[in-house]
């Protein structure tokens, strides 16, 4: 049974209590208002098992690649495994099945992504929510996860960290800011914890603060703390991120995965999903050897959708 409502009438904490009490399995969509991103939280028996933003369909795969837990060759083999399943599986599940990523490593990254999502979501008070009893992991649309976390605990921890954010925001800007290394005249020895050096090593002048956190293998709030410290020491500066075009931040391995995910989506009849995945692939690999074939496939799927829509209207 589907459920939906407005956040002003039933806050996010109450929604999570409702789903936990009913031991619901499905997907919760939380929209913060017109033009805002939509958060997707996946539930299994009332516990949160995964989460991402709707405009980042391969967040887990991207995080695994960013922090070095998976390589390009692994993704290609995992995509082959996913396409061979009936129905087609998810590339991340393929990475686990071929032994490239352990379940423990996968779940650790799932928890980190959940932490970051809830950190950004915890202040949303206006908007809508909707829950559907659809197990996207079982259908191969989302990767499997062994994570089972209480939603209230997630929100409580996120709220504590959010209290710290205004002071950090004054230094680093938003999580979309781009940290950059600067020339530092001070040659005095610096003693910082290992996590701080991991964050510094992940700064390349192109990654946003959120992407630096992925690459360093830490939560977004922890990366913000460390970058704020490096700014204080005069080693780093933070610039507001420029407008990101589609596909920005997607590396070659993830681009190949998008291509193969498009074919997997087509096999299960998800024409819109196929077209979206192929568009993401072409955005970062417009001159790839198979770009013409992928572009033709995407246009053919779009034309088919248009024909089907016209037939329904008629």
Residue pairs with C-beta under 8 A, 6 or more apart in sequence:
1 133
2 130
2 131
2 132
2 133
3 18
3 130
3 131
4 128
4 129
4 130
4 131
5 15
5 128
5 129
6 127
6 128
6 129
7 30
7 124
7 125
7 126
7 127
7 128
7 129
8 125
8 126
10 18
10 129
11 125
12 30
12 121
12 122
12 124
12 129
12 155
13 151
13 152
13 155
15 28
15 129
15 131
16 48
16 151
16 152
16 155
17 151
17 152
19 28
19 43
19 46
19 131
19 151
20 46
20 47
20 150
20 151
20 152
21 46
22 46
23 45
23 46
24 43
24 45
24 46
24 131
24 133
25 43
25 44
25 45
25 133
25 135
26 42
26 43
26 131
26 132
26 133
26 134
26 135
27 40
27 41
27 42
27 43
27 131
27 132
27 134
27 136
28 40
28 41
28 42
28 43
28 129
28 130
28 131
29 38
29 39
29 40
29 54
29 129
29 130
29 131
29 132
30 38
30 39
30 41
30 121
30 124
30 127
30 128
30 129
31 38
31 39
31 127
31 128
31 129
32 121
32 124
32 126
32 127
33 126
33 127
36 124
36 127
37 53
37 54
37 55
38 53
38 54
38 55
39 51
39 52
39 53
39 54
39 117
39 120
39 121
40 51
40 52
40 53
40 54
41 48
41 50
41 51
41 117
41 151
42 48
42 49
42 50
42 51
42 136
42 137
42 142
42 145
43 49
43 131
43 151
44 135
44 137
44 148
45 148
47 148
47 149
47 150
47 151
48 114
48 147
48 148
48 149
48 150
48 151
48 154
49 110
49 137
49 145
49 147
49 148
49 149
50 60
50 110
50 113
50 114
50 137
50 142
50 143
50 145
50 147
51 113
51 114
51 117
51 118
52 59
52 60
52 113
52 117
53 59
53 117
56 62
57 276
57 277
58 91
58 254
58 257
58 258
58 261
59 113
60 92
60 106
60 109
60 110
60 113
60 143
61 70
61 75
61 91
61 92
61 95
61 143
61 254
61 257
62 214
62 249
62 250
62 254
63 109
63 112
63 113
63 214
64 70
64 92
64 95
64 101
64 105
64 106
64 109
65 71
65 75
65 251
65 253
65 254
66 211
66 214
66 215
67 109
67 214
67 215
67 216
67 217
69 101
69 105
69 109
70 78
70 95
70 100
70 101
70 253
71 100
71 253
72 251
72 252
72 253
72 256
74 95
74 98
74 100
74 101
74 253
75 91
75 95
75 253
75 254
75 256
75 257
76 253
76 256
76 260
77 94
77 98
77 100
78 91
78 92
78 93
78 94
78 95
78 97
78 98
78 100
78 257
79 91
79 94
79 256
79 257
79 260
79 261
79 264
80 94
80 260
81 89
81 93
81 94
81 97
81 98
82 88
82 89
82 90
82 91
82 93
82 94
82 140
82 260
82 261
82 264
83 260
83 263
83 264
83 267
85 140
87 139
87 140
87 267
87 268
88 140
88 264
88 265
88 267
88 268
89 140
89 264
90 137
90 140
90 141
90 142
90 143
90 144
91 143
91 257
91 260
91 261
92 101
92 106
92 143
92 144
93 140
93 143
93 144
95 101
95 106
96 102
96 103
96 106
96 144
103 146
106 143
106 145
106 146
107 145
107 146
107 147
110 145
110 147
111 147
111 149
112 217
112 218
112 219
114 147
114 149
114 154
115 154
115 157
115 158
115 219
115 220
116 210
116 213
116 219
116 220
116 221
118 154
118 155
118 157
118 158
119 158
119 161
119 162
119 165
119 219
119 220
119 221
120 175
120 220
121 158
122 155
122 158
122 159
122 162
123 162
136 142
137 143
137 144
137 145
139 268
140 264
140 268
141 270
141 273
161 221
164 221
165 221
165 224
168 221
168 224
168 225
168 228
171 228
171 231
171 232
171 238
172 179
172 209
172 224
172 227
172 228
172 231
172 238
173 209
173 238
173 239
173 240
174 209
174 240
174 241
175 208
175 209
175 210
175 220
175 224
176 208
176 209
176 210
176 240
176 241
176 244
177 208
177 209
177 238
177 239
177 240
177 241
178 205
178 206
178 207
178 208
178 209
178 238
178 239
178 240
178 241
178 242
179 203
179 207
179 209
179 212
179 227
179 230
179 231
179 236
179 237
179 238
180 203
180 205
180 236
180 237
180 238
180 239
181 200
181 203
181 205
181 235
181 236
182 234
182 235
182 236
182 237
184 233
184 234
184 235
186 233
186 234
190 233
190 235
192 226
192 229
195 216
195 218
195 222
195 226
196 226
196 229
196 230
198 216
198 217
198 218
199 212
199 213
199 216
199 218
199 222
199 223
199 226
199 227
199 230
200 226
200 230
200 235
200 236
201 216
202 212
202 215
202 216
203 212
203 227
203 236
207 215
207 249
208 241
208 249
209 220
209 223
209 224
209 227
209 238
210 220
210 223
211 249
212 223
212 227
213 219
213 220
213 222
213 223
213 224
216 223
216 226
218 226
227 236
227 238
230 236
231 237
231 238
245 283
246 279
246 280
246 283
247 255
247 280
247 283
247 284
250 258
250 280
250 283
250 284
252 284
252 285
255 280
255 281
255 284
255 285
255 288
256 281
258 277
258 278
258 280
258 281
259 277
259 278
259 281
259 285
259 290
259 294
261 273
261 277
262 273
262 274
262 275
262 276
262 277
262 278
262 281
262 294
262 297
262 298
263 274
265 271
265 273
265 274
265 277
266 274
266 297
266 301
271 301
271 304
271 305
272 305
274 297
274 298
274 301
275 298
275 301
275 302
275 305
278 294
278 295
278 297
278 298
278 301
279 298
281 288
281 294
282 291
282 294
282 295
282 298
285 291
288 294
